Amino acid sequence: MNKKEFAIFVSALRTYFPKENILPNQEAMELWYEMLSDVPYDVASAGLKKWISTNKWSPSIADIREMASTVTDGEIPDWGSAWGEVIQAIRHYGTYRESEALRSLSPLCRKTVERIGFYNLCMSENETADRANFRMVYEQLAERNKKDSQIPYSLKQLIGTMQNLRLSENTSYQIEEKQE
C-alpha cells in the first residue's frame, strides 16, 4: 500500500470509529504506515471491513494484519476437520502407502501427522489419545502459522538476520572455549 492509499485507509478507519482518537499525530501515522505498508490496499480495506462487521471497537495494527491474513489465506480449518482428513487417509492408504497418504493431506494437517508419525497413528489402539494429541499439536501449529502470516516480511528478514548473527556468535564462542 502506498502513502496515498494509506491516507484513504486511515480516512475510512477514522470514519468507521469517529468517537475514538485514532492515529492522533504524525508519529502514529508513520508507525502505522511502516507496519501496514506491505499489505496491499484492497486486502487491508477488505480486512478492515471484515473487522468492523464483527467488532464494536477500533482495530489495532495486529487486528488489521490478522484480518488481512484471513482475507488472503482464508480461515485455518478447525482441528476436527483435519482429524477427519487423517482418518480418511488411514482408511484409504493404510500403513504401507504413507507418502501417498501424506500428500493427500492439507499442509497443516500433514505437518501435524508428520510430528506424531503416520505409522504410529495407523498402528495405535487408542484413538482417543491420538485425537487429543493431534488436536494439541494441530492447534499449536495453527496458532504459530497464524502469527507468522501476520508478521511483515521485512521484519521476518530482520529477525532471521539477528538470529543467524546470534547463532554464529554462539558457535564462535563454543569453538573458542574448546580451543582453550
C-alpha positions as CSV (number, residue, x, y, z in Angstrom):
1,M,0.0,0.0,0.0
2,N,1.4,3.3,-0.9
3,K,1.0,6.5,1.1
4,K,-1.9,7.8,-0.9
5,E,-3.8,4.5,-0.4
6,F,-2.8,4.5,3.3
7,A,-4.3,8.0,3.6
8,I,-7.6,6.7,2.2
9,F,-7.4,3.7,4.5
10,V,-6.9,6.0,7.6
11,S,-9.8,8.2,6.5
12,A,-12.0,5.1,6.4
13,L,-10.8,3.9,9.7
14,R,-11.5,7.3,11.3
15,T,-14.9,7.4,9.7
16,Y,-15.9,4.0,11.0
17,F,-14.8,4.9,14.5
18,P,-15.5,8.7,14.8
19,K,-15.6,8.8,18.7
20,E,-12.1,7.3,19.1
21,N,-8.9,9.2,18.8
22,I,-7.3,7.0,16.1
23,L,-3.8,8.0,14.9
24,P,-3.8,11.3,16.7
25,N,-0.4,12.6,15.4
26,Q,2.2,12.3,12.6
27,E,4.3,9.8,14.6
28,A,1.4,7.4,15.0
29,M,0.6,7.7,11.2
30,E,4.2,6.9,10.3
31,L,4.4,3.9,12.7
32,W,1.1,2.5,11.4
33,Y,2.2,3.0,7.8
34,E,5.5,1.3,8.5
35,M,3.7,-1.8,9.9
36,L,1.0,-1.9,7.2
37,S,2.7,-0.7,4.0
38,D,3.4,-4.3,2.9
39,V,-0.3,-5.1,2.9
40,P,-2.0,-4.4,-0.4
41,Y,-4.6,-1.7,-0.1
42,D,-7.5,-3.9,-1.3
43,V,-6.6,-6.6,1.2
44,A,-6.2,-4.1,4.1
45,S,-9.5,-2.5,3.1
46,A,-11.3,-5.8,3.0
47,G,-9.7,-6.8,6.3
48,L,-10.9,-3.5,7.8
49,K,-14.5,-4.1,6.5
50,K,-14.4,-7.6,7.9
51,W,-13.3,-6.2,11.3
52,I,-16.0,-3.6,11.5
53,S,-18.6,-6.2,10.6
54,T,-17.8,-8.3,13.7
55,N,-16.3,-5.9,16.3
56,K,-17.5,-2.8,18.1
57,W,-14.1,-1.3,18.9
58,S,-11.4,0.1,16.7
59,P,-8.7,-2.3,15.5
60,S,-5.0,-2.4,16.3
61,I,-2.3,-3.0,13.8
62,A,-2.3,-6.6,14.8
63,D,-6.1,-6.9,14.3
64,I,-5.8,-5.4,10.8
65,R,-2.9,-7.7,9.9
66,E,-4.9,-10.7,11.2
67,M,-7.9,-9.8,9.2
68,A,-5.8,-9.2,6.1
69,S,-4.2,-12.6,6.6
70,T,-7.6,-14.3,6.7
71,V,-8.7,-12.4,3.6
72,T,-5.7,-13.7,1.6
73,D,-5.2,-17.1,3.2
74,G,-8.7,-18.0,4.4
75,E,-9.6,-19.3,7.8
76,I,-7.5,-22.2,9.1
77,P,-9.7,-25.3,9.2
78,D,-10.5,-26.5,12.7
79,W,-8.7,-29.5,14.2
80,G,-11.8,-31.7,13.8
81,S,-11.9,-31.3,10.1
82,A,-8.2,-32.0,9.9
83,W,-8.6,-35.1,12.1
84,G,-11.3,-36.3,9.6
85,E,-8.7,-36.0,6.8
86,V,-6.3,-38.2,8.8
87,I,-8.9,-40.9,9.5
88,Q,-9.8,-40.9,5.8
89,A,-6.2,-41.1,4.7
90,I,-5.5,-44.0,7.1
91,R,-8.6,-45.9,5.8
92,H,-7.8,-45.2,2.1
93,Y,-4.0,-45.6,2.1
94,G,-3.2,-47.8,5.1
95,T,0.2,-48.2,6.7
96,Y,2.2,-49.1,3.6
97,R,1.3,-46.1,1.5
98,E,2.4,-43.4,3.9
99,S,3.9,-41.0,1.3
100,E,0.6,-41.0,-0.7
101,A,-1.4,-40.6,2.4
102,L,0.7,-37.6,3.5
103,R,0.4,-36.0,0.0
104,S,-3.4,-36.3,0.3
105,L,-3.5,-34.1,3.5
106,S,-3.7,-30.3,3.7
107,P,-0.3,-28.7,4.6
108,L,-1.0,-28.0,8.3
109,C,-2.6,-31.5,8.7
110,R,0.4,-33.1,7.0
111,K,2.8,-31.3,9.3
112,T,0.8,-32.4,12.4
113,V,0.8,-36.0,11.2
114,E,4.5,-35.9,10.5
115,R,5.1,-34.7,14.0
116,I,3.1,-37.5,15.5
117,G,4.0,-40.2,13.0
118,F,1.7,-41.6,10.3
119,Y,2.7,-45.1,11.2
120,N,2.1,-44.5,14.9
121,L,-1.4,-43.3,14.1
122,C,-2.1,-46.3,11.9
123,M,-1.0,-48.8,14.4
124,S,-2.3,-47.2,17.6
125,E,-5.0,-48.8,19.6
126,N,-6.0,-45.7,21.5
127,E,-7.8,-43.4,19.0
128,T,-9.0,-41.1,21.8
129,A,-5.4,-40.3,22.9
130,D,-4.3,-39.9,19.3
131,R,-7.1,-37.5,18.6
132,A,-6.2,-35.5,21.8
133,N,-2.6,-35.4,20.8
134,F,-3.4,-34.5,17.2
135,R,-5.6,-31.6,18.5
136,M,-2.9,-30.2,20.7
137,V,-0.2,-30.3,18.1
138,Y,-2.5,-29.1,15.3
139,E,-3.8,-26.1,17.4
140,Q,-0.2,-25.1,18.3
141,L,0.9,-25.3,14.7
142,A,-2.2,-23.4,13.6
143,E,-1.5,-20.6,16.1
144,R,2.1,-20.4,15.0
145,N,1.2,-20.2,11.3
146,K,-1.5,-17.6,12.0
147,K,1.0,-15.4,13.9
148,D,3.7,-16.0,11.3
149,S,1.4,-14.9,8.5
150,Q,0.8,-11.6,10.3
151,I,4.4,-10.6,10.6
152,P,5.7,-8.3,7.8
153,Y,8.2,-9.9,5.5
154,S,10.8,-7.2,6.2
155,L,10.5,-7.9,10.0
156,K,10.9,-11.6,9.4
157,Q,14.1,-11.0,7.5
158,L,15.4,-8.7,10.2
159,I,14.6,-11.3,12.9
160,G,16.2,-14.0,10.8
161,T,19.4,-12.0,10.4
162,M,19.6,-11.3,14.1
163,Q,19.0,-14.9,14.9
164,N,21.7,-16.0,12.5
165,L,24.1,-13.5,13.9
166,R,23.4,-14.7,17.4
167,L,23.8,-18.3,16.3
168,S,27.2,-17.6,14.7
169,E,28.3,-15.7,17.9
170,N,27.3,-18.7,20.0
171,T,29.1,-21.1,17.6
172,S,32.3,-18.9,17.7
173,Y,32.1,-18.8,21.5
174,Q,31.8,-22.6,21.7
175,I,34.8,-23.0,19.3
176,E,36.9,-20.6,21.4
177,E,36.0,-22.5,24.6
178,K,37.1,-25.8,23.1
179,Q,40.4,-24.3,21.9
180,E,41.3,-23.1,25.4
